[in-house]
Amino acid sequence: MNQAGFISSFIESYFIALGVLLGGALIGGIAAFLTGQPALTVISRLSSSLRIWAIVAAIGGTFDPIYEFEKGIFDGQTKDIFKQILLILSALGGAQTGALLIEWFTQEFISS
């Protein structure tokens, strides 16, 4: 993976995780509204349970990252390990940003 390819993958990883979390929680909130459940509470709950799936979707959801770690460890290509760690951190950042936006939107953290 060349430098330009890595940078685009890094940015895509962030926004895929962000989109999966926001889209999943908000569409789930619509379903909750249609079924008579408290929509904002369901959105908040979904946001916390979708984080790991947003990260998995952002890094590809396959064994490619594991293969890259293996290649980095056994073939001595530490650059590949570092790139995979950065991609995972980018996905974590996107998921955290989405969860923070949902928290601000739902205001479930405010206690009376």
C-alpha positions as CSV (number, residue, x, y, z in Angstrom):
1,M,0.0,0.0,0.0
2,N,1.6,3.3,-1.1
3,Q,1.5,6.5,0.9
4,A,-1.6,8.0,-1.0
5,G,-3.4,4.7,-0.7
6,F,-2.8,4.6,3.1
7,I,-3.9,8.1,3.7
8,S,-7.2,7.5,1.8
9,S,-7.7,4.3,3.7
10,F,-7.0,6.1,7.0
11,I,-9.7,8.8,6.2
12,E,-12.2,6.2,4.9
13,S,-11.8,4.1,8.0
14,Y,-12.7,7.1,10.2
15,F,-15.8,8.0,8.2
16,I,-17.0,4.5,7.7
17,A,-17.0,3.9,11.4
18,L,-18.7,7.3,12.0
19,G,-21.3,6.5,9.3
20,V,-22.1,3.0,10.6
21,L,-22.6,4.3,14.1
22,L,-24.7,7.3,13.2
23,G,-26.7,5.5,10.5
24,G,-27.4,2.4,12.6
25,A,-28.4,4.3,15.7
26,L,-30.6,6.8,13.9
27,I,-32.3,4.3,11.7
28,G,-32.8,2.1,14.8
29,G,-34.4,5.2,16.4
30,I,-36.9,5.5,13.6
31,A,-37.8,1.8,14.1
32,A,-38.2,2.4,17.8
33,F,-40.5,5.4,17.1
34,L,-42.6,3.4,14.7
35,T,-43.0,0.6,17.3
36,G,-43.9,3.0,20.2
37,Q,-40.6,2.7,22.1
38,P,-38.7,5.8,23.4
39,A,-36.7,6.7,20.4
40,L,-33.9,8.8,22.0
41,T,-33.3,6.1,24.7
42,V,-33.1,3.4,22.0
43,I,-30.8,5.6,19.9
44,S,-28.5,6.0,22.9
45,R,-28.5,2.3,23.7
46,L,-27.8,1.4,20.0
47,S,-24.9,3.8,19.8
48,S,-23.1,2.0,22.6
49,S,-23.8,-1.5,21.2
50,L,-22.9,-0.6,17.6
51,R,-19.4,0.7,18.4
52,I,-17.5,-2.6,18.0
53,W,-19.4,-3.3,14.7
54,A,-18.6,0.1,13.4
55,I,-14.9,-0.6,14.0
56,V,-15.1,-4.0,12.4
57,A,-16.9,-2.6,9.4
58,A,-14.3,0.2,9.0
59,I,-11.3,-2.1,9.1
60,G,-12.8,-4.4,6.5
61,G,-14.5,-7.1,8.6
62,T,-12.2,-9.8,7.3
63,F,-8.9,-11.4,8.3
64,D,-6.8,-8.9,6.3
65,P,-5.8,-6.9,9.3
66,I,-4.8,-10.1,11.1
67,Y,-2.8,-11.2,8.0
68,E,-1.0,-7.8,8.0
69,F,-0.1,-8.2,11.7
70,E,1.2,-11.7,10.9
71,K,3.2,-10.4,7.9
72,G,4.6,-7.6,10.1
73,I,5.7,-10.0,12.9
74,F,7.0,-13.0,10.9
75,D,8.4,-11.1,7.9
76,G,9.8,-8.3,9.9
77,Q,7.7,-5.6,8.2
78,T,7.0,-3.3,11.1
79,K,5.7,-0.6,8.8
80,D,2.6,-2.9,8.1
81,I,1.9,-3.4,11.8
82,F,2.1,0.4,12.3
83,K,-0.2,1.1,9.4
84,Q,-2.8,-1.4,10.7
85,I,-2.6,0.1,14.2
86,L,-3.2,3.5,12.7
87,L,-6.2,2.2,10.7
88,I,-7.7,0.7,13.8
89,L,-7.2,3.9,15.8
90,S,-8.8,5.9,13.0
91,A,-11.9,3.5,13.1
92,L,-11.9,3.9,16.9
93,G,-11.9,7.7,16.5
94,G,-14.8,7.6,14.1
95,A,-16.8,5.4,16.4
96,Q,-16.1,7.6,19.3
97,T,-17.0,10.7,17.4
98,G,-20.3,9.1,16.4
99,A,-21.0,8.1,19.9
100,L,-20.3,11.6,21.2
101,L,-22.6,13.1,18.6
102,I,-25.3,10.7,19.5
103,E,-24.8,11.5,23.2
104,W,-25.1,15.3,22.4
105,F,-28.1,14.6,20.3
106,T,-30.0,12.5,22.8
107,Q,-28.7,14.2,26.0
108,E,-29.1,10.9,27.8
109,F,-26.1,11.8,30.0
110,I,-28.0,14.7,31.6
111,S,-29.5,13.7,34.9
112,S,-32.2,15.7,36.6
